[in-house]
Amino acid sequence: MKTTIQSRREAVNLLQSEHVLYIRIHNGQTGMIKSTVDGIIVAIPNEQTDKVDFRKLEDVEAFEAFYDLTLSKPGTLYYNAPS
């Protein structure tokens, strides 16, 4: 079940417990955020190149800054909760 993430703290907790987070971007496409041993990987479709742009965030602090700049609008970040 698709569940909207309400806060940065909730997003960080979900990433730390190995959930995959999804981003709904302005053009209706969906990106993905996943925590790995190498850092936090952000994959966002690029409509200009028809490819996926990948960003590697080094740590939780970098994700928090990314969240504050990009994801703080309600309804843009969610995860699939077990049903």
Phi, psi and omega in degrees: 000131181288123182236125180287139177270130188263343185208163177297320180299317178297318178298315179297314179300319179294319178296320180292336177262021171068029171279150170268130179256149180241144181246126171266114183263170191304330183267011177090355178280167182239133174252181185219147175230131181218138176273133177231175178294337181270352182140194181257123183261129177245125178239118183231128177298140178250110184289340179284326182253353185057030176235176178257128175270131178251137173233140175250121176260129188293326186202182182298323180298320178294322177295319180299319178294317177299317179300311183299323182278329192241324195248006188285352177285138181298142174084001181268344183232133180208172176218164179266107179280145177298142181259000000 
